[in-house]
């Protein structure tokens, strides 16, 4: 059902030997994925030391979790245009360089640098979020689900390690939170060095020479109901993920857990999500209709949130349930972008729309969750609200999971006729 359109040769078929060996493309893509969450998940466990070290208020410290999501919303629509101008591989290389610089700037001893670096790394990750699904759809159209599951697994594993080791690293020296934040620049720099040959090998511009893709921009499919369902699924699952990343340690600490235990619980949440991201592609490999899987995953999140709210004594079990559902939802959300688009160019347009609007929605999650807790002095109302978003996630999954393609949006042209 999906039109095959991998990296072209003059005959319109892929020539991986001419562009890059398949193994290197896969390895490079996986390494890029490893950088897309670690710089974010490392913040939550050390948010209190950051606030104390720089004299930040709770609301100002909370911006460290919100600013990257706002950057995602702002820069995701720009990513397809950047890929057209530079080429997708070069655009990803630029993003990796900016990510490295942003992580370094964020770890400098100044509040202004902290927020500036956060915006920089958020912008860089936004470009990676949008273009990595396109790379997979473009070069490996027959393996979208499997490769998406692979890169989500790696992304989640590294993110879990970042949150799990954040507190031990931060406690290794005075103001050690700077080391906990800054050490991830090394991974970004190594990835940039390993990805550079792909960028050098590629001709400038998008698509590459000889491609049968249209050279004009593909408009984002704002009028497509299916595109909005994919966007809603992306946004709601992201909202749940970032609320858990931002507030799970605080929820558990308020119920008697130590900061180290809470940090490792956050690691456990992400580790369980890894299991889901590993298994799901095997389950859905030959399935063209993902509605049942999407609803089941969303209901796991709903049950887990209700459990955290109403039966907190079994908090770790409920965290595992949420991780199981959340990991599956993340794989599905990213897979929908490739599966619901007809080719790589439309994948970029749908990815830009889904991630810009989706992350804008997600950006309000941690803020509203915290505000509701402040106004009620209880974690139960915000957790019940999160359960309501999981119910909406199930509804959007019914639409986004159906075997259909987003209709191509009209391309803007100076001509009076399309």
N, C-alpha and C positions, 0 to 999 in steps of 0.2 A: 504493500500500500504506500510505502514511502518511496519517493523517487530517488534512485541512487545517484549521488553526485559527489564522488570523492575528488581528491586533488587531481587536476586534469593534466593530460598530456595533449599533444596536438589532436589526438583521437578522442579526447574527452574522458579518458580513463586514468586512474592514478598511476604514477610512476614513482614509487617510493625510493627506488634506487637513485633517481635523478634528484629528488628533493631531499630526502633524508631516510636512513634506514628505519624500518618500522619500529624496531626495538628502541631506538633513540627517541623517536617521536613519542612513544608510549611512556618511556622513562622521563622525558622532559615534561610531559603533561602531568604525570603523577607528582613530580617534584613541585611543579607550580601549584598543584592542589594542596600540597603539604604546607604551603605558605598562606593559604586563604582563610585560616581561622586562628592559628596559633597566636598571632599578634593581638587578637581580640580576647580569646579565652584566658590569657595570662593575667588580664586586668582584674577580674572579679575577686580572686582569692587575696590579692594584695591591695585592694581598694582602700581599706582602712589605713595601712601604712603610708600609702601615697597621700591621702588626705592629711594625715598628721605631719608628714614630712614637709609638705608645701603649704600647710595652713589652709587647706581648702574646706569649704563648707560641704555638707552632705550632698546638696543639690549640684554644686560645682563638680564634685568628684563623680557624681552620677552621669555628668556629661561625657565622661570618658567612655561610657557604654553606649551613649546615644549618638555622639558625633560620627562614629564610623558608619552607622546606619543612615544618617542624613547624607553623608558623603556618598554612600552607595546610591541613594535615591537621586542625588544631583549628578553624579558622574556616569551612572549606567547608561543613560541615553546617548552620551558622548562616545562611548566605546566603539560602536559600529562605525561611526565616522572616522575615528582615529585609525581603525583597522583599514578602512578604505584608503586613507592617505598614506599610511606607513606600510601597510601589509600587516596581517594579523600577528605573524611571528615577531615582527619588529615592535608592534604595539605592546605585545606581552613583555618583550625585553625592557622597553621603557618603563612599564609598570613595575617590573621587578627592581629596577634601579631606584625608582621613586619609593618603593616599599622599603628598600634597604635604608635609604636616607631618612624616611619618615620614622622608622624604628629607632635609629640613632638619635635623631632630633628629640623624639619623645622621651628619651632617657637622660637628656641633659638636665642640669640642676636649676630649672626655672619653670614656673607655672606656664608662662607663655609658650615655651618650647614644648611643654607637655601637650598642650592643646593643638599647637601647630603641627607637631609630628603626628598626632592622632588623625587630623584631617588629611594629611599627606598619605598616610598608610591606608586610610579609608578609601581615598580616591584610587590608589593603586590596586587595592583588592577589588574595587568595583569593576575595573577594567578586566581583571583576571576572571571574576565571576561571570561576566558577560561573554568573553571571548573563548574561555576554555570549553564550554559546551559546543561552541561553533567549530573549534578545532576538531573535536571528537566527531561531530556530525559531518564535517567536511572530509576528513581523511578516513574515517571508519564508520560509514553509514550503516553497515550491517551489524555493528557491535555497540550501538549507542547505549543499550541497557547495561551490558556487562562492563564496559569501560567507565560508564558513569558510576556504577557501583564500586568499581575499583578506586576511582579517584575520590569518591566520597568516603570510602573506608580509610584511605591514607589521610585525607583531610581531617577526619574525625580522630584518628589515632594520634596524630601530631598535636591536634588541639587538646585532646585529653591529657597528653603528656605535659603540655604547656601549663595547664591548670593544676595538674597534680604536683609538679615540681616547683611551682611558683613560690609557695610558702617556704619550703626548705632552702631554695636559692636566696630568697629575700632575707631569711634569717641568718645567712652565712656571714654577714658583715653589716655595719651600720649603713643605713640607707640602701640596703641590699635589694630593695624593690627595683632600683634602677638597673641592676644587673639582671634581675628576673625579666624585666621588660626588654632590655637591650640585647640580650644574648641571641635573640631570634633574628637579629640582623645578619648573623653569620649564615644561617640557612638561606635567607633571601639572596645574599651575595653569591653563595655557591650555586644556587639555582640559576641566577643570572649568567654566571660564567658558563654553565653547562648548556643553557638555552641559546647563548650567543651564536653558535654555529648555525642554528636553524634560521636565525634572523639574518645572518650574513648571506646564507645560501639563497634566501628568498629575494625575488625581485621586488622593488618598491611598488606600493600601490596594492589595492585590493579590487578584484581578485587577481591572482598571478597571471602572467602572460599565458595566453592560450586557453584560458578558462572560458567556459560557455556561460558562466554566471553573468547576469546583467551588471554593467559597470555603474549604472545609476543607483542612487540610494534606494533601498526598499523601505517604504514608509512603515512605521509601527502600526500594527493592526488594531487601532483604537475602536473600530466599529464591530469587531468580531466578538460575539458572546463567548465563544470558546477561548479566545485569547484572554478575556477577562476572568474566566473560570481558572485558567492556568495561573494567571496573575494572583487571583484570590488565594489559591492553594499555596502558591509560593509565599505570599505575604503572611498568611495565618500560621503556616508551619514555622516561618522565620520568627514571627512574634513569640511563639511559644518557646523556641530555642533560646532566644536572647533574654527573655524573662528568666528562664532557668539559669542561664549563664550568669546573669547579673545578680539574682536574688536567692538562688538556692543555698549558697553558703550562709547568708544572713538568716534565712528561714531555719536552717538546722542549728545554727549557733544560738538562736533565740530559744530553742528547745533543748539546750544543754550540751550540744556538741562542741568540741574544741575547734579552733580555726583549722588545725591540720586535718582533723577528721572531716570537717565540712569540705575542705579542699579535695580530699580523696573521694568523698561522696560525689563531688562534681566530676572527678575523673571517672568514677564508676558509671555515672549517668551517660557519659560520652562513650565509655567502653562498651556498654550494652548497646548503644546506638550503632557501634561498629559491627556488632554481631548481626544486627538487622540489615545493615548496608551490605554485608557479605552474602547473606542468605537470599535477600530479596531478588537480586538479578537472576539467581538460579531458579527461583519460583516463577518469575514472570517472563522468563526468557522467550517462551513460545506463546505468550499471552498478548493478544492485541487489545483486549478490553481490560483496563486496569481498575475499573470502578469498584469491584468487590474488595480488592487489595487496599485501595485508597481509603475506603470507608472503614475497613477493619483497623488499619493503622491509626486513623483519626480517633476511633473509639478507644483504642488503647491509651492514647493521650488523655482522653476525657476521663476514663476510669482512674488513671494515675493521679490526675489533678484532684478529682473528688476524694480519692484516698488520702492525699496529703492534707486536704482541708478537713475531712471528717474523721479520719482514723490516723492521727499523726504518730501514734506509737509504732506503727509499721512503716515509718517514713522511707527507710532504705528500700523496702520492697516496692513501694509506690514509685520511687525514683527510677527503679529498674523498669517498671512498666511504662513510664513516660519515655524513658530512653529507647525502649523497644519500638514504641509507636513513632517517636520523633525521628529516629534513624531511618525507619521505613519511609516516613513522609518526606524527608530530605531527598532521598534517592528518587522517589517518585516525582517530586517537584522539579528536580533538575532533568530527569528523564523526559517529563512531559514537554519541556522546551524543545528537545530534539525530535521527539516522536510526533508532536502535534504540528510541526513545521514541515514544509514540503522539500526544502533544500537548505544548504548552509546559509545562504544570504537571508532567507526568511527566518532561520534559526536565530541569527544575530538580531534581527528586528524584534522577534518575539522575546528573546532573552533580555534585550534592553528594556522593553515595556514591562515584562514580568518582574524584573529585578529592581527597576526604578520605583514603580508603584508599590511593589511588594515590600521593599525595604523601607519605603516611607511609612507604610502601615506598621511595619515591625518596629520602627524607631520610637513610636509612641507607646509600645508595650511596656518596656521597663519603667518609663516615666509614670504612666498611669497606674501601673502595678504598685510602685512605691508610694504614689500620692494616695491611693486607696488605702494602703496600709497606714500611712500617717494619719489619715482622717478617721480611721476606725480603730487604730492601735491593735489590730489583729491581722493575722495572715489568712484567716478563713475567707473573708469577702473577696480579696483579690484572687485567691485560688479558685473560688467558685466562678469568678469572672473569666478566668483562664479556661475553665471547663466549658463555659459558654462558647468561647472562641473555637474550642475543639469540635463542638457540635457544628459550628459553621464550616469548619475545615472538612468535616464529613460531607456536608452538602456540596461544597465546591468540588470535592473529589468525585462526586457523581457526574459532574459535568466534564471536568478536566480529564478523567480517566476513560472516557468513551473513545472508540476507535474512529477518529475523524481528524481532519486537518484544518488548521486556521486558513481562512480564505485570504489570498494575497491582497494586500492593501494597494490602492492605486498609487503609483509612483508620481511624485510631483515633477512636472516638466514645464519648461517655458512655452511649449507648444500649446495651442488652444485645445487640441484633442489629445487624449491619452493614447 
